[in-house]
Structures are given as structure tokens and as C-alpha cells.
Amino acid sequence: SVHEASAAEATLSGDASVNSAHPSINYGTLSNLYVASGNTAFLQFDLSTLPAGTTSAQVTRATLTVFVNRVNTAGSVTVSPVTASWGEYSVTSATAPATGGSIGTLPVSIAGQFVSVDVTAQVQAWVNSPASNNGLALASGGADVLFDSKENDESSHAARLDITLVNQG
């Protein structure tokens, strides 16, 4: 049998951060995603861009990449699955969905560069159960950083979810 790998990119359909100091304000239109103590960022990816019939076994690698716009305090950013739905232009700290356990960390120390983390197992789970895909949350207790959002016109370095698929022929 022939195993051919192909690259796919899931569409970033929503991104926003929330701020516990301003629990009722939505920041979905901002050009940056703030992650710090009290600030959590949410990312939603549309996996319907994958070829029809894609199975979790065909997902051999999935990588989340974000662009570091500014580093106020270097540190580690935790990546977790979001466990309930949310809206880019409605989510606030008061209404923010719950998140699951950490699936990886992004080390953030220098501005102006991309950082990536392997999220293969999570994407496989989403492919198995599409309704469970409520996106990813980025949080940190110690770091204080800004990532580019999809509204950032200056750089256009929105978060990416790159997926490698193996087609079994």
C-alpha cells in the first residue's frame, strides 16, 4: 500500500482574549491576544476544511503556531482544549467557557517570532468527535505576552493549525 502525506491547514474561525479585571468586556475585535495572569486567549479552528472522510488515524501530526507580538514577562503558556462553545465577539471573562487539562506548553521569551506546540492527539480527538471541537485556550500564571490575532493587519500572523494527513491508497 502507498502512504502519501499531505499538508492541510485548519481555518482559524475565531480568536479572542478575556480579562478578569474587566469581566463583562469582549475583546474579540482587538489585533492582539493577551495572555497573562487573569488574561486567557481562545482560538477556534474549523476542521471542515479537511478532506471529507478524514479519520483520526490519518492525522499523523498537528501543530499549533502563534506569533509573539510582545513579551512583557517571559514564561510558559499552557495550551488546553476548550470544553464548551464560545463566540469571538461575545465571549467575556464572565462568560468564558471551561477548559480541560494542559495538552502542551508554548515557551515564550522573545518578541517577533513564531512559537509552536504539538497538538496531534487533540486534533485526532476532534476528528473522531467533531462536536467536541470548541477550540484551544492559551493561559499563563507567570508570563505576560501578546500574540497576534487574525484582526492584526500589520503582520497578518494569525494563529495557525497545520495538519499532516496520511492517505492510505
C-alpha positions, 0 to 999 in steps of 0.5 A: 500500500502507498502512504502519501502525506499531505499538508492541510491547514485548519481555518482559524474561525475565531480568536479572542482574549478575556480579562478578569479585571474587566469581566463583562468586556469582549475583546474579540475585535482587538489585533492582539491576544493577551495572555497573562495572569487573569488574561486567557486567549481562545482560538477556534479552528474549523476542521471542515476544511479537511478532506471529507472522510478524514479519520483520526488515524490519518492525522499523523501530526498537528501543530499549533503556531502563534506569533509573539507580538510582545513579551512583557514577562517571559514564561510558559503558556499552557495550551488546553482544549476548550470544553464548551462553545464560545463566540469571538465577539461575545465571549467575556471573562464572565462568560468564558467557557471551561477548559480541560487539562494542559495538552502542551506548553508554548515557551515564550521569551522573545518578541517577533517570532513564531512559537509552536506546540504539538497538538496531534492527539487533540486534533485526532480527538476532534476528528473522531468527535467533531462536536467536541471541537470548541477550540484551544485556550492559551493561559499563563500564571507567570508570563505576560505576552501578546500574540497576534490575532487574525484582526492584526493587519500589520503582520497578518500572523494569525494563529495557525493549525497545520495538519499532516494527513496520511492517505492510505491508497 
